[in-house]
Amino acid sequence: MNAHFKVATHLRAVSDSCRNSAMQHGSWTIKMVKFVSKDETAEPRPNERDKLEEVDLGLGGREVKKQPYVLHEDAARDVCEDEFSVEQAVEAIGFGQFQVMLSLLTGFCWMADAMEMMILSIIGPELKCKWNLTLIQEASITTVVFLGMFVSSTFWGQLCDKFGRRVGLILTSLVVFYFGVLSGFAPSYAWLLIIRFLVGFGIGGAPQSVTLYAEYLPSKVRGICVIFIEIFWALGAVFEVTLALVIMPTLGWKYLLVLSSLPVLLFVTLCRWLPESARYYIASGQQKQAHDALKRVAVCNNKPMPLGILKAEPVSSSRGSYKELFKTRELSIVTILLLFIWFANAFSYYGVVLLSTELFAVGNTCIENTVDKLEPSCHEDCKTLSSADYVSLLWTTLAEFPGLFITIFIIEILGRKKTMAIEFFFFSCFTFLLILCTSRNVMTFFLFAARGLISGAFQAAYVYTPEVYPTASRALGLGCCSAMARVGAVITPFIAQVLIAHSPHIALGIYAVTGLLAAVACMLLPIETKGRAMLVSN
């Protein structure tokens, strides 16, 4: 055996492990440990680090040839024991089975919440006829849900930053399930408003699933993966419309409310597997738990865990505080612009969802004042959604799929800012086209395109927001943006369900102008997060 390449048995494992660890470290690589031993039986001594003939660490230099003894194990450990961050570990472990399972679980959470949201556009016309409601009362059924989401969004964000993402998600899901089922037994209009407000309070925490999901994704696939799980939102919306097509004509709206809540319960039972965020552990000073969480990911992905010490980050005393969102001038600008962008997203997205059912009831936008059709003077003349209306609603709901696929394709090419801006701009174009007096089929196509584009813009915002905020304020930042989105969602029923009856042109014009302003706001964002590491602190 060539003595120049002889590796002592007790060092071989250390050397190999060190090399494997280094291969996963983005900044350096241990290429080879080469040493000479004239006396193969010599026992290594504590100072034998100086006896190394040559070590190529891939660090831009070599140790000079000394006396011919092997590298001592303590010295090898010194070489191996580097610090690594959570970001470096996530990048090194990469995308694998763990992320696939987390994608399915997070996606199922989105699917369940989408069903609770989509039901708003379905039960409104039904209850208007059942309980002889006015347009304002019908719109209020939707508004109270968004009001509950607005009130709770920052609450859930602060809770997740202080006590963990997993805890927050389980609690929010339990609230949604309990009051979702209870709403099916509401004895009156007033009780329905109260219970649906509490459903909205629970749904306000749903965006935190994106925070947890994004924190385990490598930067190269983060944008695509976050948008991919939004496909589950589209699946939930499609499933809800299909369920309504079957349940509403036979069993009625109460059964629809109860059955729509069951997927949330299933998500809660699956949360036994749901991990806590390693980034949250580090931000809260729980270094060992963070290391264990990352080790679990490595084992699941069948990848080596980086050797060394997980770098501890300073624990921010203001973790979960609003001032973290305005800590620097640049971050302040980002926060202000994002608040408007999220407002525009929710205002426009839910506006299109609600507009679809209202415009299908009218047939077109040719009549400037459609109040007589939407709010008939005689209760007997009130019309609920027909099977043809549900089919048309299903077509516009399916628009979310091509919208998401377009976003997946362009977001890693153009970046987050340009993707949102382009989709907002074209959403405005198709919304303006809805003002034209056209046939039902053409109107359905315009609604299809508008919904697909605004859905894509919304999901691009879900990618950008967790990426731009540091760990200490990520959940709160997303929570505040979500709260602002609910302001838009609270307002939009009075445009899409009330103003549309008096002046479709003005109502549609409001949505189109909002989209244009949002496109400008996207381009003014000072930070592009494409390919950027997720920050631990400012």
URDA-V805310 format. One record per backbone hydrogen bond with DSSP energy under -0.5 kcal/mol. NH is the residue of the N-H (numbers start at 1). CO is the residue of the C=O. If there is no record, write none. Layout:
BEGIN
[[NH:CO] [NH:CO]]
END
This chain:
BEGIN
[[5:2] [6:3] [8:6] [11:8] [12:8] [13:9] [15:11] [16:12] [17:13] [18:14] [19:15] [20:16] [21:17] [22:18] [23:19] [24:20] [24:21] [25:21] [25:22] [31:29] [31:56] [32:56] [34:32] [34:54] [35:4] [38:68] [39:68] [40:38] [42:39] [48:45] [50:47] [51:48] [52:49] [54:34] [56:32] [57:55] [57:61] [63:55] [66:52] [69:51] [69:67] [76:72] [77:73] [78:74] [79:75] [80:76] [81:77] [82:80] [84:309] [89:85] [90:86] [91:87] [92:88] [93:89] [94:90] [100:96] [101:97] [102:98] [103:99] [104:100] [105:101] [106:102] [107:103] [108:104] [109:105] [110:106] [111:107] [112:108] [113:109] [114:110] [115:111] [116:112] [117:113] [118:114] [119:115] [120:117] [121:118] [122:119] [123:119] [124:120] [126:122] [127:123] [128:124] [129:125] [130:126] [131:127] [133:128] [138:134] [139:135] [140:136] [141:137] [141:138] [142:138] [143:139] [144:140] [145:141] [146:142] [147:143] [148:144] [149:145] [150:146] [151:147] [152:148] [153:149] [154:150] [156:152] [157:153] [158:154] [159:155] [160:156] [161:157] [162:158] [163:159] [164:160] [168:164] [169:165] [170:166] [171:167] [172:168] [173:169] [174:170] [175:171] [176:172] [177:173] [178:174] [179:175] [180:176] [181:177] [182:178] [183:179] [184:180] [184:181] [185:182] [186:183] [192:188] [193:189] [194:190] [195:191] [196:192] [197:193] [198:194] [199:195] [200:196] [201:197] [202:198] [203:199] [204:200] [205:202] [206:203] [208:205] [209:206] [210:207] [211:207] [212:208] [213:209] [214:210] [215:211] [216:213] [217:214] [221:218] [222:218] [223:219] [225:221] [226:222] [227:223] [228:224] [229:225] [230:226] [230:227] [231:228] [232:229] [233:229] [234:230] [235:231] [236:232] [237:233] [238:234] [239:235] [240:236] [241:237] [242:238] [243:239] [244:240] [245:241] [246:242] [247:243] [248:244] [250:247] [251:247] [252:247] [256:252] [257:253] [258:254] [259:255] [260:256] [261:257] [261:258] [262:258] [262:259] [264:261] [265:261] [266:262] [267:263] [268:264] [269:265] [270:266] [271:267] [271:268] [272:269] [273:270] [281:277] [282:278] [283:279] [284:280] [285:282] [286:281] [287:285] [290:286] [291:287] [292:288] [293:289] [294:290] [295:291] [296:292] [297:293] [298:294] [299:295] [300:296] [301:297] [302:299] [303:298] [309:82] [311:84] [316:283] [316:314] [319:316] [320:472] [321:318] [324:321] [325:322] [326:323] [327:324] [332:328] [333:329] [334:330] [335:331] [336:332] [337:333] [338:334] [339:335] [340:336] [341:337] [342:338] [343:339] [344:340] [345:341] [346:342] [347:343] [348:344] [349:345] [350:346] [351:347] [352:348] [353:349] [354:350] [355:351] [356:352] [357:353] [358:354] [359:355] [360:356] [361:357] [362:358] [363:359] [368:366] [370:368] [370:501] [371:501] [373:370] [374:370] [375:371] [381:378] [382:379] [390:386] [391:387] [392:388] [393:389] [394:390] [395:391] [396:392] [397:393] [398:394] [399:395] [399:396] [400:397] [401:398] [402:398] [403:399] [404:400] [405:401] [406:402] [407:403] [408:404] [409:405] [410:406] [411:407] [412:408] [413:410] [414:410] [415:410] [415:411] [419:415] [420:416] [421:417] [422:418] [423:419] [424:420] [425:421] [426:422] [427:423] [428:424] [429:425] [430:426] [431:427] [432:428] [433:429] [434:430] [434:431] [435:432] [436:433] [438:436] [443:439] [444:440] [445:441] [446:442] [447:443] [448:444] [449:445] [450:446] [451:447] [452:448] [453:449] [454:450] [455:451] [456:452] [457:453] [458:454] [459:455] [460:456] [461:457] [462:458] [463:459] [464:460] [465:461] [466:462] [467:463] [468:464] [469:465] [471:535] [472:536] [473:470] [474:470] [474:471] [475:471] [477:473] [478:474] [479:475] [480:476] [481:477] [482:478] [483:479] [484:480] [485:481] [486:482] [487:483] [488:484] [489:485] [490:486] [491:487] [492:488] [493:489] [494:491] [495:491] [495:492] [496:492] [497:493] [498:493] [499:494] [500:495] [501:498] [502:498] [502:499] [503:499] [504:368] [507:503] [508:504] [509:505] [510:506] [511:507] [512:508] [513:509] [514:510] [515:511] [516:512] [517:513] [518:514] [519:515] [520:516] [521:517] [522:518] [523:519] [524:520] [525:521] [525:522] [529:527] [532:529]]
END
